[in-house]
Amino acid sequence: MSTVETVLGPVDESQLGVVLSHEHVIVGMGEDTHHYPWRYDWDATRANAVRELSEAKAGGVDTVIDLTTPDLGRDVEFVRDVARASGMNVIAATGIWRDVPRSFWTRDLDEIADIFVREIEVGIGTTGIKAGAIKVANDMGGVSPEGERILRGAARALKRTGCPISTHHWAPEEVGTRQVEIFREEGAPMDRICIGHSADSTDIAYLESLLQAGVWLSMDRYPGAMGRPDWRQRNATVKALIDRGWAHKLMLGHDYAPAPVLAGQVTPPSNQPTRYLFVSTVAVPALRDQGVPQETIDLMLRDVPRRFLTGHD
């Protein structure tokens, strides 16, 4: 058995259980939460995070891959605190999202890799918390020059450490195709790369072209949003790929991104289940009703994420 790094330290792969492939514990755009902490009610923010993760844990979710990067306000000490309080396995990420800092625009590609490698092998900042995944992102308009540098640095970090890459991509423009091309140019192993937000596309031919390259797909962003496929359309895409024999390369998630509570903001208790449970309570039962067996559900929620994270069958 191998181990996977979480914010509470390494856990045996057998303890990963049900894994959500693309999530966040807290997202504060940019560095506001670090530079202007007085703007936020941290007691309420912590209480909300503990409540939601505890509810998800009680609902059968064991692990979340938290793909929050510095430009999304990453705070691994906060995440460690709520992970400990909730009992949830949380895997932290190194890497960079869409807002590539200017310091990366001209930084040598191997130096970019050095930064990611340090966060994987030594820890993030002075926390000692090690990243268990590398996050990269490219959105509308495709891969920018700055974004390409992050992809190449991430590919080199993957080759040096074996730590897997999980991407954000704009599926309607088939940006994943270019991501795969760049990873191939860098000689990165395709079986250590997941193309995220793939359920934003209903184009089966496009998604199969990615799968044929050897990558994993994160079928996330459930339950959907205005202008994007709703959860039923996402399920239809997942079912179509399952019927074509691709269940062994699919993972499920939400890309849930809770924001910190603003100071003075009234936050009435929610009577709705946490969004971390939408896949388990709505999407998965619907897939079962469509004839998808429990064995296949377990494959996508348990075995595939474990293989992605560890590199082992």
C-alpha positions in Angstrom: 0.0 0.0 0.0 1.1 3.6 -0.7 0.2 6.8 1.1 -1.3 10.1 -0.1 -0.5 13.4 1.5 -3.4 15.3 3.2 -3.4 18.4 5.3 -3.2 16.2 8.4 -0.3 14.2 7.0 0.0 11.0 4.9 -2.8 8.5 4.9 -2.8 5.0 3.5 -4.6 4.8 0.2 -7.0 2.3 1.7 -8.3 5.1 3.9 -9.3 7.4 1.0 -12.7 5.9 0.6 -15.2 7.9 -1.4 -13.3 10.8 -3.1 -14.6 14.0 -4.6 -12.3 14.9 -7.5 -12.4 18.7 -7.7 -13.5 20.8 -4.7 -12.5 23.7 -2.5 -12.8 24.2 1.3 -12.6 28.0 1.1 -11.9 30.3 -1.8 -11.0 34.0 -1.5 -10.2 35.5 -4.9 -6.6 36.8 -5.0 -4.9 37.6 -1.7 -7.8 39.5 0.0 -8.2 37.0 2.8 -4.5 37.3 3.7 -4.0 41.1 3.3 -7.4 42.3 4.6 -8.4 39.7 7.2 -10.4 42.2 9.1 -13.0 42.1 6.3 -14.1 38.6 7.3 -15.8 36.8 10.1 -13.4 34.0 10.6 -15.3 32.3 13.5 -18.4 32.1 11.2 -16.3 31.0 8.3 -14.7 28.2 10.3 -18.0 27.1 11.7 -19.6 26.9 8.2 -16.6 24.9 6.8 -16.6 22.5 9.7 -20.4 22.0 9.5 -20.4 21.3 5.7 -17.4 19.0 5.8 -18.8 17.2 8.8 -22.1 16.8 7.0 -20.3 15.5 3.9 -18.4 13.0 6.1 -21.5 11.8 7.8 -23.1 11.5 4.3 -20.4 9.1 3.1 -17.7 11.3 1.6 -14.3 10.4 3.0 -11.8 12.6 1.0 -11.9 15.8 -1.0 -9.2 17.0 -3.4 -9.0 20.7 -2.6 -7.7 22.4 -5.7 -7.2 25.8 -4.2 -4.1 27.6 -5.3 -2.4 30.9 -4.0 -4.3 33.0 -6.5 -7.5 31.5 -5.1 -6.6 32.5 -1.6 -5.1 29.2 -0.4 -4.9 28.9 3.4 -3.7 25.4 4.2 -3.6 26.1 8.0 -7.3 27.0 8.0 -8.0 23.9 6.0 -6.0 21.8 8.4 -8.0 23.1 11.3 -11.4 22.3 9.7 -10.2 19.0 8.4 -9.2 18.0 11.9 -12.5 19.2 13.4 -14.6 17.4 10.7 -12.7 14.2 10.2 -12.5 14.7 6.5 -9.4 13.8 4.5 -8.4 16.9 2.5 -5.7 16.9 -0.1 -4.1 20.3 -0.7 -2.7 21.5 -4.0 0.3 23.3 -5.3 0.2 25.1 -8.7 -1.5 28.2 -10.0 -5.1 28.9 -11.2 -6.1 31.4 -13.9 -4.6 34.5 -12.3 -0.9 33.8 -13.0 1.2 36.1 -10.8 3.5 38.4 -12.7 6.5 36.8 -11.1 5.8 33.7 -13.1 5.6 35.5 -16.4 9.3 35.4 -17.0 10.5 32.9 -14.4 12.5 30.0 -15.8 10.3 26.9 -16.4 12.5 24.8 -14.1 12.3 27.4 -11.4 8.5 27.2 -11.7 8.8 23.5 -11.3 11.1 24.0 -8.3 8.4 26.0 -6.5 5.8 23.2 -7.0 8.3 20.5 -6.1 9.1 22.2 -2.8 5.5 22.4 -1.9 5.1 18.7 -2.7 8.3 17.4 -1.0 9.0 19.9 1.8 5.7 21.7 2.4 3.7 24.8 1.7 5.4 27.8 3.3 6.5 27.0 6.8 3.4 24.8 7.6 4.9 21.4 6.8 1.7 20.6 4.9 2.6 18.9 1.7 0.6 19.1 -1.5 -0.8 15.9 -2.9 -1.8 17.4 -6.3 -0.8 20.0 -8.8 -3.5 22.4 -10.1 -3.3 24.3 -13.4 -5.9 26.3 -15.3 -6.7 27.6 -18.7 -10.1 29.2 -19.5 -11.9 31.0 -22.3 -9.7 31.9 -25.2 -7.4 28.9 -24.6 -4.0 28.6 -23.2 -2.4 32.1 -22.7 1.4 32.5 -22.8 1.5 32.8 -19.0 -0.8 29.8 -18.6 1.4 27.8 -20.9 4.4 28.4 -18.6 2.4 27.1 -15.6 1.5 24.0 -17.6 5.1 23.3 -18.5 6.4 23.9 -15.0 3.7 21.6 -13.6 4.6 18.9 -16.1 8.2 19.1 -15.1 7.2 18.9 -11.4 5.1 15.9 -12.1 8.0 14.1 -13.8 10.3 14.9 -10.8 7.9 13.9 -8.1 5.1 11.7 -9.5 2.5 14.1 -8.0 -0.5 14.1 -10.3 -1.8 17.2 -12.2 -5.5 18.2 -12.2 -6.6 20.9 -14.6 -9.3 23.5 -14.9 -10.3 23.9 -18.5 -12.9 25.5 -20.6 -14.6 22.5 -22.2 -16.9 24.4 -24.7 -13.7 25.6 -26.5 -12.0 22.2 -26.2 -9.1 23.8 -24.3 -8.2 20.3 -22.9 -6.8 19.4 -26.4 -4.1 22.1 -26.1 -3.4 21.2 -22.5 -2.8 17.6 -23.5 -0.5 18.7 -26.4 1.7 20.8 -24.0 1.9 18.0 -21.5 3.0 15.6 -24.3 5.6 18.1 -25.5 7.0 18.1 -22.0 7.1 14.3 -21.9 4.6 14.1 -18.9 3.0 10.8 -18.3 -0.6 11.0 -19.4 -1.8 8.6 -16.8 -0.9 11.1 -14.0 -3.1 13.9 -15.5 -6.8 14.7 -15.0 -8.6 17.2 -17.2 -11.1 18.9 -15.0 -14.5 20.4 -15.6 -15.0 18.0 -18.5 -18.7 17.6 -17.8 -19.1 21.2 -19.0 -19.1 19.6 -22.5 -21.7 17.2 -23.8 -19.6 16.5 -26.9 -18.8 12.8 -26.5 -16.4 12.8 -29.4 -14.3 15.5 -27.8 -14.3 13.9 -24.4 -13.3 10.5 -26.0 -10.4 12.2 -27.8 -9.0 13.3 -24.4 -9.6 9.8 -22.9 -7.8 8.2 -25.9 -4.8 10.4 -25.0 -4.6 8.5 -21.7 -5.7 11.1 -19.2 -8.4 10.9 -16.6 -11.5 13.1 -16.7 -13.1 14.9 -13.7 -16.8 15.1 -14.4 -17.6 17.8 -12.0 -19.3 21.1 -11.5 -22.5 19.4 -10.4 -25.3 20.5 -10.3 -24.4 22.9 -13.1 -25.0 26.6 -13.6 -26.8 28.9 -15.9 -25.4 28.7 -19.4 -23.8 25.3 -18.7 -25.2 21.8 -18.7 -27.5 21.0 -15.8 -27.0 17.9 -13.6 -29.2 15.8 -15.8 -27.2 16.7 -18.9 -24.0 16.0 -17.0 -25.3 12.6 -15.9 -26.3 11.9 -19.5 -22.7 12.6 -20.6 -21.3 10.4 -17.8 -23.7 7.6 -18.8 -22.7 7.8 -22.4 -19.0 7.5 -21.5 -19.8 4.6 -19.2 -21.7 2.9 -22.0 -18.6 3.3 -24.2 -16.4 1.6 -21.7 -14.7 4.6 -20.0 -15.9 4.3 -16.4 -12.4 3.3 -15.4 -11.1 6.8 -16.3 -13.9 9.0 -14.8 -14.1 10.8 -11.5 -17.0 12.9 -10.0 -17.2 16.1 -8.1 -18.7 19.5 -7.7 -16.1 22.3 -7.8 -17.8 23.7 -4.8 -16.1 26.9 -3.7 -17.4 28.3 -0.4 -16.5 31.9 0.2 -15.4 33.4 3.6 -18.2 35.1 5.5 -17.9 38.9 5.4 -17.7 40.7 8.7 -21.2 41.8 9.8 -22.9 39.6 7.3 -25.9 37.6 8.7 -25.7 34.0 7.7 -29.0 32.2 8.5 -28.7 28.5 9.0 -29.2 26.6 5.8 -31.9 23.9 5.6 -30.3 22.5 2.4 -27.8 19.7 2.4 -24.3 20.7 1.7 -23.4 20.9 -2.0 -20.6 18.4 -1.3 -23.4 15.7 -1.1 -25.2 16.5 -4.4 -23.4 13.8 -6.4 -24.1 11.2 -3.7 -27.7 12.1 -3.0 -29.0 13.2 -6.4 -26.6 12.4 -9.3 -25.6 8.9 -8.3 -29.1 7.6 -7.4 -30.3 8.9 -10.9 -27.4 7.0 -12.5 -28.5 3.9 -10.7 -32.0 4.4 -11.9 -30.6 4.4 -15.4 -29.0 1.0 -14.9 -25.5 2.0 -13.8 -24.5 -0.8 -11.3 -23.0 0.0 -7.9 -19.8 -1.6 -8.9 -19.4 1.2 -11.6 -20.3 3.9 -9.1 -17.7 2.6 -6.7 -15.2 2.6 -9.5 -15.7 6.3 -10.2 -15.9 7.4 -6.6 -13.3 5.1 -5.0 -11.0 3.2 -7.3 -10.4 5.8 -10.0 -9.5 8.7 -7.7 -7.2 6.4 -5.7 -5.4 5.3 -8.8 -5.1 9.0 -10.0 -3.7 10.1 -6.6 -1.3 7.2 -6.1 -0.3 6.1 -9.7 -1.1 2.5 -8.6 -3.7 0.0 -9.9 
